[in-house]
Amino acid sequence: MDNLTHSLVGALIGQTGLKRKTGLAMPALIIGANLPDVDAACFLWLDGVEHLGFRRGITHGPPALLLLPLVLAGLLYGFDRWQAKRGTRPPARLPVSFKWLYLLAFIACLTHPALDWLNVYGIRLLMPFSDRWFYGDTLFIIDIWLWALLGFATWFSLRRERQGGNWVRPARVALTVACGYILINGFITRDAERMRLMDAHYAHTIAAPVPLFFWKRQLIFPNQEGNHSLIDNYSGPGEGRLNVRRLGGVTLADCRLSNAAERDPQVRAFLVWSRVPFVEYRRDGLWLRDARFADPNIGDRFAVRLPEGTCDVFFR
């Protein structure tokens, strides 16, 4: 999920009353909820789409989820001690407990892969022990309805706190409602995945959430040859005529992708990340893309040009 969602979840966890456990609890929760995304620093040394094969990996796995909160707790604890020595420590701040800082940062850190798993992009939950990707296919990466719910609840809880009212209950109710919203979306996805095309080549269906319209799904019907089918904005079995788009055209068996991956780190990284790869022919050559991000408005952020000679034929 996007970092605003992660931050709001961390803030709401604090507003449930946990921020009273120690000084600097809110920074531990908000920063901790975003901490696994330190792998975004890879943009400083990786080119093109190479980040696809690196992100949502090592910093989202079990060892990192134990060690990153430890580092954060140590930094916050040291910051508090440093302020105390300089005489700049805010007098209203609660006493700082390293144990509680670590525990809160750990709890917040765990929410990060839980949320990341919910979308179609995927996450490698077992890194570095396994490169396997896991997909929840439940929420779009940026869900404005979740933004509205979490954002309003955070504002309302803080406002209640300033006014001396019950500020804990709104946060707890909002987190409960958010879990219910996620559960409903999970049922919508599972129901959409029952949709099948009358074609033996399609073994299963991927139901990808779409922006804004949470009740709709983009249905992807993967084909082992890389000639996938796609239905946009599917809203249930009661829908009328379905507009089926075809993706691909170049059969994957006619492409030496493993050889291309050995020669080109961009192709190698893309194949590590890709879930539904297909090859698209353009005037400037052949491009490797993924059916989850086949919208032409996305551009080439999720595409890589194949080296010449990778594929033997263009169309069948």
SETI-138336 format. One record per residue (C-alpha): residue in one letter; x, y, z. Coordinates in steps of 0.1 Angstrom, whole numbers, plus 5000, padded with zeros to 4 digits. Example, Ala and Ser with C-alpha at 12.3 -4.5 7.8 and 13.67 -1.06 7.14 Angstrom:
REM residues 2
a512349555078/s513749895071/
This chain:
REM residues 316
m500050005000/d501050364998/n502950535026/l500050755036/t497950455044/h500750295064/s501250625083/l497550655091/v497450295104/g500450365127/a498850685140/l495450515147/i497150235165/g498650505188/q495250665192/t493850345205/g495650425237/l499050265230/k500750595227/r500450635265/k502750345270/t505950545266/g507350875254/l507950895216/a505450625210/m503850795181/p507050835161/a507850465168/l504350365155/i504250595124/i507850545114/g507650175122/a504650135100/n506750265070/l510050115080/p510149815056/d510050065027/v513650165034/d514349945004/a513150244983/a516650364986/c517450124958/f516350394934/l519750554941/w521750274926/l519450074904/d518450174869/g515150134849/v512949854862/e515749684882/h513949804914/l511049564906/g513349264914/f514549424946/r511649594963/r509249424987/g511849164994/i514649155020/t513349445041/h509849285042/g510948945054/p511048795090/p514648895099/a514149255089/l510849275107/l512649185139/l515749395134/l514349715119/p512149795149/l515249735171/v517249995152/l514350245153/a513850195191/g517550245196/l517550565176/l514450705194/y515850615228/g519150775220/f517451085207/d515551115240/r518751075260/w520451335238/q517751585243/a517851525280/k521551595281/r521151915261/g518252035283/t515852045254/r513751745262/p510051855263/p508851835299/a505451705289/r506951395272/l506251065291/p509250865304/v510850665275/s510950285278/f513150105253/k511149785258/w507849965248/l509550155220/y510649825205/l507349655210/l505349935194/a507749965165/f507549595160/i503649595160/a503649885135/c506249715114/l504049405112/t501149605098/h503349695068/p503649355051/a500049275061/l498849575041/d501249525012/w500049165008/l496549295001/n497249424966/v498049274933/y501649394932/g502649124957/i505249084985/r507948824993/l507048755029/l509648485034/m512748665022/p515648585024/f514548225029/s512348214998/d511848434967/r508148334965/w505748614959/f502348624978/y499348814965/g496148914983/d494349084953/t492049254978/l492749634976/f494149864950/i497550004960/i496050344967/d492550314982/i490950654987/w488050505007/l490650375032/w492350715032/a489050885040/l488150645068/l491550645085/g492251015079/f488951125093/a489250885123/t492751015131/w491651375129/f488451305150/s490351115177/l493051385180/r490251655182/r488451455209/e491751425228/r492351805227/q488751865240/g489251615268/g486751355254/n486950985247/w489550975220/v490350605222/r487050475210/p486950655176/a490350505168/r489250155178/v486050175159/a487850305127/l490350015128/t487449765132/v485549925103/a488749915082/c489149545089/g485549495078/y486049695046/i489149475038/l487149165045/i484349275022/n486849344994/g488349005000/f484948844994/i484449054963/t487748934949/r487048564957/d483648594940/a485148754909/e487748484907/r484948234900/m484448394866/r485848174839/l486148214801/m485047924779/d488647834770/a490647544783/h493847744780/y492947954810/a493447764842/h492548034867/t491448394871/i493248684888/a490848954901/a492749274904/p491149564923/v490749894903/p491150254915/l488150434931/f485450164923/f486249914951/w483349684941/k484849634906/r487649414894/q489949384864/l489849014855/i493048864841/f492948514825/p496548404823/n497648184794/q500947984796/e501748094761/g501648464772/n498548544752/h496348654782/s492748784781/l491549074802/i488149214812/d488149574826/n485749684854/y483949364860/s481249414886/g479649074890/p477748794872/g474749024866/e476749234842/g475749234806/r478049184776/l481649154786/n484449334766/v487349084765/r490749224755/r493649014743/l497149074754/g500348954739/g500548814704/v504048684707/t504148334721/l506548304751/a507747974738/d509248154708/c511248384731/r514548294749/l513748494780/s516248304802/n519048394777/a517848754776/a517848764815/e521448654815/r522448934792/d520249214805/p519849284843/q516649484834/v515049164819/r516248954848/a514749194874/f511449204855/l511148824854/v511848804891/w508849034897/s506448944869/r503448744877/v501648744843/p504348824817/f503548884780/v505449014750/e504149314731/y505249414696/r505849774689/r507449964661/d510650004681/g510849634690/l509549384715/w508649474750/l508149254780/r505149354801/d502849224829/a499149184825/r498549344859/f499849674846/a498749654810/d497049994810/p498750214783/n498350514805/i500950364829/g503650404803/d506750194805/r507250204843/f506349834843/a507849724810/v511249644796/r512549634760/l513849294750/p517249264734/e517249204697/g517048834687/t515248724719/c512148604700/d512048414667/v508648514655/f506248814660/f502748684656/r500948354653/
